[in-house]
Amino acid sequence: MTPREKRATLRAEYLRLKDFHRRLLREFEALRTAQYSAEASAEFREKVIEYQQQLANHAIAREWTYWPPCGRRRTARSLSVRRASAVLASALPISKKR
């Protein structure tokens, strides 16, 4: 895969994640303004967890595309991306199932 193809793939994934986030926000507003069941809440929680996982995977793919782990030492830029991806992955905190 060429660097251009990698960037195109990342861009497509970014747009898909952006759409997923918008759908989650719309669904959250619908749940927030209406009476909802425990099943609906659990389904939404699962979707948010899936989004967080996909976002974390995207951050890793982005980092590896621009700063491949091919024996290079960690740079300040790489560490800041790692911290930013950790913050993004925890953007929608969800309590664990019991």
MDAnalysis code that builds the backbone (N, CA, C; Angstrom):
import MDAnalysis as mda
import numpy as np

u = mda.Universe.empty(294, n_residues=98, atom_resindex=np.repeat(np.arange(98), 3), trajectory=True)
u.add_TopologyAttr("name", ["N", "CA", "C"] * 98)
u.add_TopologyAttr("resid", np.arange(1, 99))
u.add_TopologyAttr("resname", ["MET", "THR", "PRO", "ARG", "GLU", "LYS", "ARG", "ALA", "THR", "LEU", "ARG", "ALA", "GLU", "TYR", "LEU", "ARG", "LEU", "LYS", "ASP", "PHE", "HIS", "ARG", "ARG", "LEU", "LEU", "ARG", "GLU", "PHE", "GLU", "ALA", "LEU", "ARG", "THR", "ALA", "GLN", "TYR", "SER", "ALA", "GLU", "ALA", "SER", "ALA", "GLU", "PHE", "ARG", "GLU", "LYS", "VAL", "ILE", "GLU", "TYR", "GLN", "GLN", "GLN", "LEU", "ALA", "ASN", "HIS", "ALA", "ILE", "ALA", "ARG", "GLU", "TRP", "THR", "TYR", "TRP", "PRO", "PRO", "CYS", "GLY", "ARG", "ARG", "ARG", "THR", "ALA", "ARG", "SER", "LEU", "SER", "VAL", "ARG", "ARG", "ALA", "SER", "ALA", "VAL", "LEU", "ALA", "SER", "ALA", "LEU", "PRO", "ILE", "SER", "LYS", "LYS", "ARG"])
u.atoms.positions = np.array([
    [0.849, -1.174, 0.000],
    [0.000, 0.000, 0.000],
    [0.901, 1.245, 0.000],
    [0.626, 2.145, -0.892],
    [1.437, 3.356, -0.987],
    [1.042, 4.341, 0.113],
    [1.914, 5.302, 0.411],
    [1.553, 6.308, 1.422],
    [0.258, 7.058, 1.077],
    [0.049, 7.340, -0.193],
    [-1.179, 8.029, -0.601],
    [-2.407, 7.165, -0.318],
    [-2.307, 5.870, -0.597],
    [-3.423, 4.963, -0.328],
    [-3.674, 4.841, 1.178],
    [-2.613, 4.827, 1.956],
    [-2.770, 4.774, 3.412],
    [-3.505, 6.003, 3.926],
    [-3.110, 7.169, 3.422],
    [-3.785, 8.405, 3.856],
    [-5.244, 8.418, 3.415],
    [-5.513, 7.910, 2.218],
    [-6.903, 7.848, 1.742],
    [-7.732, 6.912, 2.618],
    [-7.142, 5.803, 3.021],
    [-7.837, 4.861, 3.902],
    [-8.113, 5.502, 5.256],
    [-7.124, 6.204, 5.789],
    [-7.320, 6.898, 7.066],
    [-8.416, 7.945, 6.956],
    [-8.432, 8.669, 5.849],
    [-9.452, 9.702, 5.641],
    [-10.851, 9.077, 5.588],
    [-10.979, 7.964, 4.868],
    [-12.276, 7.285, 4.781],
    [-12.717, 6.787, 6.155],
    [-11.780, 6.245, 6.924],
    [-12.102, 5.782, 8.265],
    [-12.488, 6.948, 9.174],
    [-11.792, 8.064, 9.034],
    [-12.114, 9.260, 9.822],
    [-13.551, 9.710, 9.529],
    [-13.919, 9.741, 8.258],
    [-15.271, 10.170, 7.892],
    [-16.322, 9.196, 8.416],
    [-16.012, 7.902, 8.387],
    [-16.932, 6.907, 8.917],
    [-17.094, 7.089, 10.430],
    [-15.990, 7.333, 11.143],
    [-16.063, 7.560, 12.591],
    [-16.818, 8.850, 12.921],
    [-16.636, 9.851, 12.098],
    [-17.347, 11.120, 12.302],
    [-18.861, 10.903, 12.165],
    [-19.250, 10.116, 11.169],
    [-20.667, 9.804, 10.980],
    [-21.199, 8.977, 12.146],
    [-20.416, 8.014, 12.603],
    [-20.791, 7.187, 13.747],
    [-21.012, 8.070, 14.978],
    [-20.122, 9.037, 15.201],
    [-20.242, 9.951, 16.342],
    [-21.522, 10.774, 16.247],
    [-21.821, 11.276, 15.064],
    [-23.063, 12.055, 14.887],
    [-24.288, 11.206, 15.200],
    [-24.292, 9.950, 14.725],
    [-25.419, 9.064, 15.001],
    [-25.544, 8.795, 16.500],
    [-24.409, 8.624, 17.179],
    [-24.456, 8.416, 18.636],
    [-25.042, 9.634, 19.347],
    [-24.646, 10.817, 18.926],
    [-25.184, 12.029, 19.558],
    [-26.689, 12.145, 19.346],
    [-27.147, 11.855, 18.112],
    [-28.591, 11.907, 17.847],
    [-29.339, 10.875, 18.697],
    [-28.780, 9.672, 18.784],
    [-29.426, 8.630, 19.579],
    [-29.421, 8.999, 21.058],
    [-28.329, 9.601, 21.530],
    [-28.270, 10.028, 22.926],
    [-29.350, 11.065, 23.216],
    [-29.503, 12.033, 22.332],
    [-30.540, 13.051, 22.526],
    [-31.924, 12.428, 22.539],
    [-32.165, 11.455, 21.660],
    [-33.460, 10.775, 21.632],
    [-33.699, 10.014, 22.934],
    [-32.664, 9.355, 23.429],
    [-32.811, 8.624, 24.693],
    [-32.987, 9.574, 25.870],
    [-32.286, 10.680, 25.829],
    [-32.327, 11.636, 26.932],
    [-33.684, 12.312, 27.052],
    [-34.330, 12.563, 25.939],
    [-35.596, 13.306, 25.960],
    [-36.823, 12.410, 26.085],
    [-36.645, 11.101, 26.000],
    [-37.793, 10.191, 26.074],
    [-37.573, 9.174, 27.180],
    [-38.651, 8.533, 27.547],
    [-38.533, 7.413, 28.478],
    [-37.924, 6.245, 27.719],
    [-36.925, 5.639, 28.293],
    [-36.291, 4.526, 27.592],
    [-36.094, 3.365, 28.553],
    [-36.009, 2.202, 27.961],
    [-35.884, 0.987, 28.765],
    [-34.419, 0.707, 29.099],
    [-34.237, -0.228, 29.992],
    [-32.881, -0.640, 30.348],
    [-32.194, -1.297, 29.154],
    [-32.972, -1.982, 28.315],
    [-32.408, -2.621, 27.121],
    [-31.874, -1.570, 26.153],
    [-32.623, -0.495, 25.960],
    [-32.179, 0.577, 25.060],
    [-30.919, 1.235, 25.594],
    [-30.854, 1.410, 26.894],
    [-29.664, 1.995, 27.510],
    [-28.455, 1.076, 27.336],
    [-28.665, -0.225, 27.515],
    [-27.570, -1.195, 27.363],
    [-27.094, -1.240, 25.909],
    [-28.028, -1.190, 24.960],
    [-27.654, -1.180, 23.540],
    [-26.825, 0.067, 23.214],
    [-27.249, 1.210, 23.744],
    [-26.516, 2.445, 23.488],
    [-25.117, 2.370, 24.099],
    [-25.025, 1.831, 25.315],
    [-23.733, 1.679, 25.972],
    [-22.791, 0.820, 25.128],
    [-23.318, -0.266, 24.547],
    [-22.509, -1.131, 23.687],
    [-22.014, -0.375, 22.448],
    [-22.867, 0.464, 21.881],
    [-22.470, 1.254, 20.711],
    [-21.371, 2.248, 21.064],
    [-21.468, 2.860, 22.230],
    [-20.447, 3.819, 22.663],
    [-19.116, 3.110, 22.887],
    [-19.163, 1.933, 23.493],
    [-17.935, 1.157, 23.702],
    [-17.325, 0.775, 22.356],
    [-18.158, 0.362, 21.412],
    [-17.666, 0.035, 20.065],
    [-17.014, 1.256, 19.422],
    [-17.645, 2.424, 19.581],
    [-17.080, 3.660, 19.023],
    [-15.720, 3.969, 19.653],
    [-15.628, 3.839, 20.964],
    [-14.363, 4.100, 21.652],
    [-13.264, 3.175, 21.155],
    [-13.594, 1.908, 20.958],
    [-12.606, 0.947, 20.469],
    [-12.164, 1.292, 19.044],
    [-13.116, 1.632, 18.190],
    [-12.773, 1.996, 16.821],
    [-11.944, 3.273, 16.782],
    [-12.254, 4.210, 17.644],
    [-11.491, 5.452, 17.713],
    [-10.057, 5.189, 18.168],
    [-9.893, 4.327, 19.150],
    [-8.556, 3.977, 19.609],
    [-7.768, 3.278, 18.499],
    [-8.412, 2.365, 17.767],
    [-7.746, 1.688, 16.663],
    [-7.350, 2.677, 15.569],
    [-8.211, 3.644, 15.311],
    [-7.911, 4.658, 14.290],
    [-6.695, 5.489, 14.718],
    [-6.629, 5.823, 15.992],
    [-5.490, 6.607, 16.484],
    [-4.187, 5.829, 16.309],
    [-4.229, 4.532, 16.562],
    [-3.040, 3.703, 16.373],
    [-2.662, 3.644, 14.903],
    [-3.643, 3.414, 14.039],
    [-3.369, 3.355, 12.603],
    [-2.803, 4.677, 12.101],
    [-3.341, 5.771, 12.592],
    [-2.841, 7.090, 12.190],
    [-1.396, 7.275, 12.633],
    [-1.119, 6.924, 13.867],
    [0.240, 7.078, 14.381],
    [1.214, 6.205, 13.588],
    [0.831, 4.969, 13.311],
    [1.726, 4.069, 12.593],
    [1.907, 4.492, 11.142],
    [0.906, 5.159, 10.574],
    [1.040, 5.638, 9.198],
    [2.049, 6.778, 9.126],
    [1.960, 7.710, 10.048],
    [2.838, 8.875, 10.004],
    [4.154, 8.669, 10.741],
    [4.144, 7.826, 11.782],
    [5.361, 7.559, 12.553],
    [5.470, 6.050, 12.758],
    [5.901, 5.325, 11.730],
    [5.911, 3.859, 11.826],
    [6.848, 3.355, 12.918],
    [6.454, 2.266, 13.568],
    [7.268, 1.723, 14.653],
    [8.394, 0.832, 14.119],
    [9.219, 1.372, 13.278],
    [10.257, 0.574, 12.624],
    [11.616, 0.831, 13.269],
    [11.671, 0.690, 14.577],
    [12.924, 0.850, 15.268],
    [13.258, 2.279, 15.653],
    [12.400, 3.210, 15.332],
    [12.657, 4.599, 15.719],
    [12.392, 4.779, 17.200],
    [13.133, 5.681, 17.787],
    [12.878, 6.009, 19.187],
    [11.601, 6.826, 19.276],
    [11.014, 6.802, 20.435],
    [9.814, 7.616, 20.647],
    [10.194, 9.084, 20.602],
    [9.394, 9.839, 19.893],
    [9.625, 11.273, 19.818],
    [8.558, 11.992, 20.632],
    [8.779, 13.240, 20.896],
    [7.785, 14.029, 21.635],
    [6.471, 14.058, 20.880],
    [6.531, 14.138, 19.555],
    [5.311, 14.163, 18.741],
    [4.545, 12.849, 18.898],
    [5.259, 11.732, 18.839],
    [4.628, 10.431, 18.987],
    [3.962, 10.297, 20.348],
    [4.622, 10.755, 21.397],
    [4.045, 10.675, 22.729],
    [2.817, 11.567, 22.866],
    [2.836, 12.742, 22.253],
    [1.668, 13.618, 22.344],
    [0.482, 13.019, 21.605],
    [0.730, 12.342, 20.491],
    [-0.355, 11.668, 19.775],
    [-0.912, 10.541, 20.631],
    [-0.029, 9.815, 21.300],
    [-0.474, 8.715, 22.160],
    [-1.360, 9.249, 23.289],
    [-0.943, 10.354, 23.905],
    [-1.760, 10.950, 24.974],
    [-3.088, 11.442, 24.431],
    [-3.070, 12.082, 23.267],
    [-4.303, 12.597, 22.675],
    [-5.258, 11.460, 22.336],
    [-4.727, 10.362, 21.820],
    [-5.600, 9.240, 21.471],
    [-6.204, 8.618, 22.730],
    [-5.465, 8.614, 23.830],
    [-6.012, 8.096, 25.082],
    [-7.150, 8.978, 25.574],
    [-7.007, 10.278, 25.428],
    [-8.070, 11.209, 25.834],
    [-9.297, 11.027, 24.954],
    [-9.079, 10.896, 23.633],
    [-10.206, 10.703, 22.724],
    [-10.932, 9.399, 23.002],
    [-10.181, 8.358, 23.286],
    [-10.798, 7.056, 23.533],
    [-11.664, 7.067, 24.782],
    [-11.353, 7.932, 25.722],
    [-12.156, 7.997, 26.946],
    [-13.115, 9.180, 26.921],
    [-13.405, 9.719, 25.752],
    [-14.242, 10.913, 25.649],
    [-15.664, 10.672, 26.117],
    [-16.162, 9.477, 25.906],
    [-17.523, 9.161, 26.318],
    [-17.467, 8.079, 27.398],
    [-17.249, 8.463, 28.649],
    [-17.112, 7.456, 29.699],
    [-18.421, 6.710, 29.926],
    [-18.299, 5.424, 30.018],
    [-19.455, 4.569, 30.216],
    [-19.168, 3.649, 31.389],
    [-20.159, 3.492, 32.256],
    [-19.959, 2.577, 33.376],
    [-19.981, 1.139, 32.876],
    [-19.249, 0.302, 33.555],
    [-19.148, -1.100, 33.158],
    [-20.439, -1.835, 33.487],
    [-20.705, -2.914, 32.706],
    [-21.882, -3.738, 32.986],
    [-21.702, -4.442, 34.317],
    [-22.791, -4.686, 34.961],
    [-22.750, -5.413, 36.241],
    [-23.541, -6.658, 36.142],
])
